[in-house]
Amino acid sequence: MASNISIINDSEFTAGLTKLRNRSLKPSSVRAIVSQLSTIVSKHAVATPHPPVASDETIAIVVILRSGIAMVEPFVSTLPDDTNMVIYHLGLFRERQTLQPIEYYNKLSKRNPSIKRAYILDPLIATGGTAAAAINIMKNWGIEKITFLSLVASKPGLEKAAAVWPENVHILVGAEDAELDDKGYVKPGLGDIGDRLFGTIFE
């Protein structure tokens, strides 16, 4: 495993993940469990490998739409109340045939020089393409350090994301699944977590 990857070892997370793998859960239950798991991962993230922030620093919280929305409040709640932060949103989706990331929403403004660190929130790393694209976007924006938070990642996706900018990116994930299926979904994974969170499975 690459040195910039951390997989947490937490019995509460493992128990919650087992529940979340049940594809018959209603969206309200999915959101509740994702919130619980995000809180656990977030507590690890703000503790390691870097202390949260200096008093004169502003951090960027980068939410990958749409499933990353479910991780925002759990993450923010783990930060000290006086933390200076700005929340940005990146719209990235994976094209179904090529499995390549497509950027459809990006309203990053000119970067404030006090913003040097970003926390990227996305519950799943599947092929690693979306994670890699998000890391490159933030690198090109001028961010100096990135912590990428995810609940579950495939082994190949995790390795791909970790290789993009290893000296300045730390990836913290709750659990690693070994494989991807032929459609690029994590196996056993969580299914399409965005659809499960928002009840759009049958659209």
C-alpha positions as CSV (number, residue, x, y, z in Angstrom):
1,M,0.0,0.0,0.0
2,A,1.2,3.5,-0.8
3,S,2.5,5.5,2.1
4,N,0.0,8.3,1.5
5,I,-3.0,5.9,2.1
6,S,-4.5,5.2,5.5
7,I,-7.3,2.7,6.1
8,I,-8.8,3.1,9.5
9,N,-9.2,0.2,11.8
10,D,-12.4,0.9,13.8
11,S,-14.9,-1.6,15.0
12,E,-17.8,0.9,15.1
13,F,-17.1,1.7,11.4
14,T,-17.0,-1.9,10.4
15,A,-20.3,-2.6,12.1
16,G,-21.9,0.4,10.4
17,L,-20.5,-0.5,7.0
18,T,-21.9,-4.0,7.3
19,K,-25.4,-2.4,7.7
20,L,-24.8,0.0,4.9
21,R,-24.0,-2.9,2.4
22,N,-27.7,-4.0,2.7
23,R,-29.1,-2.7,-0.5
24,S,-32.7,-2.9,0.8
25,L,-32.3,0.0,3.2
26,K,-34.5,3.1,2.7
27,P,-32.8,6.4,1.8
28,S,-33.3,7.8,5.3
29,S,-31.4,4.8,6.8
30,V,-28.7,5.1,4.2
31,R,-28.2,8.8,5.1
32,A,-28.1,8.1,8.8
33,I,-25.5,5.4,8.4
34,V,-23.4,7.5,6.0
35,S,-23.5,10.3,8.5
36,Q,-22.3,8.0,11.3
37,L,-19.5,6.6,9.2
38,S,-18.5,10.0,7.9
39,T,-18.1,11.2,11.5
40,I,-15.8,8.4,12.3
41,V,-13.6,8.9,9.3
42,S,-13.6,12.7,9.9
43,K,-12.4,12.4,13.4
44,H,-9.4,10.4,12.1
45,A,-8.8,12.9,9.3
46,V,-8.6,16.0,11.6
47,A,-6.2,14.1,13.9
48,T,-3.8,12.8,11.3
49,P,-1.5,13.3,9.5
50,H,-1.7,17.1,10.0
51,P,-3.3,19.1,12.8
52,P,-6.4,20.9,11.4
53,V,-5.3,24.5,10.8
54,A,-3.3,27.4,12.0
55,S,-5.1,30.5,13.4
56,D,-4.4,32.5,10.2
57,E,-5.3,29.7,7.8
58,T,-8.5,29.0,5.9
59,I,-9.3,25.5,4.8
60,A,-11.2,24.5,1.7
61,I,-13.8,21.8,2.1
62,V,-14.5,20.4,-1.4
63,V,-17.7,18.4,-1.8
64,I,-17.9,16.0,-4.8
65,L,-21.5,16.2,-6.0
66,R,-23.7,14.7,-5.4
67,S,-23.0,12.0,-2.8
68,G,-20.3,14.0,-1.0
69,I,-23.1,16.3,0.3
70,A,-23.9,13.6,2.9
71,M,-20.4,14.0,4.4
72,V,-20.4,17.8,4.8
73,E,-22.1,18.2,8.2
74,P,-20.4,15.2,9.8
75,F,-17.0,16.6,8.7
76,V,-17.7,20.2,9.7
77,S,-18.9,19.1,13.1
78,T,-15.5,17.5,13.9
79,L,-13.7,20.8,13.4
80,P,-13.1,23.4,16.1
81,D,-15.8,26.0,16.2
82,D,-13.4,28.8,15.3
83,T,-12.0,27.1,12.2
84,N,-12.0,29.4,9.2
85,M,-13.4,27.4,6.2
86,V,-14.9,27.8,2.8
87,I,-17.1,25.1,1.3
88,Y,-16.8,24.5,-2.5
89,H,-18.6,22.0,-4.7
90,L,-17.3,20.1,-7.7
91,G,-19.6,18.4,-10.1
92,L,-17.9,15.2,-11.5
93,F,-19.6,12.1,-12.9
94,R,-18.3,9.0,-14.5
95,E,-19.4,8.5,-18.1
96,R,-21.0,5.1,-18.2
97,Q,-19.3,3.7,-21.4
98,T,-15.8,5.0,-21.0
99,L,-15.8,5.3,-17.2
100,Q,-13.9,8.6,-17.6
101,P,-14.7,11.5,-15.3
102,I,-16.7,14.4,-16.7
103,E,-16.6,17.8,-15.0
104,Y,-20.0,19.5,-15.1
105,Y,-19.8,22.0,-12.2
106,N,-16.9,24.1,-11.0
107,K,-17.3,27.5,-9.4
108,L,-13.9,27.8,-7.8
109,S,-13.1,31.5,-7.5
110,K,-9.6,33.0,-7.4
111,R,-7.9,31.3,-4.5
112,N,-7.4,33.3,-1.3
113,P,-3.7,33.0,-0.4
114,S,-4.7,31.9,3.1
115,I,-6.2,28.7,1.7
116,K,-3.4,26.2,1.4
117,R,-5.1,23.0,2.5
118,A,-8.2,21.2,1.1
119,Y,-10.3,18.3,2.4
120,I,-12.1,16.5,-0.4
121,L,-15.2,14.6,0.5
122,D,-16.6,11.7,-1.5
123,P,-18.0,8.5,0.0
124,L,-16.7,6.1,-2.7
125,I,-13.6,5.7,-4.7
126,A,-14.3,3.2,-7.5
127,T,-12.1,3.4,-10.5
128,G,-10.2,6.3,-9.0
129,G,-10.9,8.5,-12.1
130,T,-13.1,11.0,-10.3
131,A,-10.8,11.2,-7.3
132,A,-7.8,11.8,-9.5
133,A,-9.7,14.5,-11.4
134,A,-10.6,16.3,-8.2
135,I,-7.1,16.1,-6.9
136,N,-5.7,17.6,-10.2
137,I,-8.3,20.4,-10.1
138,M,-7.3,21.4,-6.6
139,K,-3.6,21.1,-7.4
140,N,-4.0,23.3,-10.4
141,W,-6.0,25.8,-8.3
142,G,-2.9,26.2,-6.0
143,I,-3.7,24.0,-3.0
144,E,-0.6,22.8,-1.2
145,K,-1.9,19.9,0.9
146,I,-5.0,17.7,0.2
147,T,-6.7,15.2,2.5
148,F,-9.2,13.0,0.6
149,L,-11.9,11.4,2.8
150,S,-13.8,8.4,1.6
151,L,-15.8,5.6,3.2
152,V,-15.1,2.8,0.9
153,A,-12.6,2.4,-2.0
154,S,-11.6,-0.3,-4.4
155,K,-8.0,-1.4,-4.2
156,P,-7.2,-0.3,-7.9
157,G,-9.1,2.9,-7.5
158,L,-7.3,3.8,-4.3
159,E,-3.9,3.1,-5.9
160,K,-4.8,5.2,-8.9
161,A,-5.9,8.2,-6.8
162,A,-2.9,7.9,-4.4
163,A,-0.4,8.0,-7.3
164,V,-1.6,11.4,-8.7
165,W,0.3,13.7,-6.3
166,P,1.7,11.4,-3.6
167,E,3.9,13.9,-1.9
168,N,1.0,16.3,-1.1
169,V,-2.1,14.1,-0.9
170,H,-3.1,11.9,1.9
171,I,-6.1,9.6,1.3
172,L,-8.0,8.4,4.4
173,V,-10.6,5.6,3.8
174,G,-12.8,3.6,6.1
175,A,-12.5,0.3,4.2
176,E,-10.9,-1.2,1.1
177,D,-12.7,-3.6,-1.2
178,A,-10.6,-5.7,-3.5
179,E,-12.3,-5.5,-6.8
180,L,-14.4,-3.6,-9.4
181,D,-17.1,-5.3,-11.4
182,D,-17.4,-5.0,-15.2
183,K,-19.4,-1.7,-14.9
184,G,-16.7,-0.1,-12.7
185,Y,-18.6,-0.4,-9.4
186,V,-16.8,-1.4,-6.2
187,K,-17.3,-5.0,-5.4
188,P,-19.0,-5.8,-3.0
189,G,-19.1,-2.0,-2.4
190,L,-22.3,0.0,-1.7
191,G,-24.0,0.2,-5.1
192,D,-24.7,3.6,-6.5
193,I,-24.4,5.5,-3.2
194,G,-25.8,8.7,-4.7
195,D,-28.9,7.0,-5.8
196,R,-29.2,5.2,-2.5
197,L,-28.8,8.5,-0.5
198,F,-31.4,10.4,-2.5
199,G,-33.9,7.7,-3.5
200,T,-33.3,8.0,-7.2
201,I,-32.5,4.3,-7.9
202,F,-35.6,3.9,-10.1
203,E,-35.3,7.1,-12.2
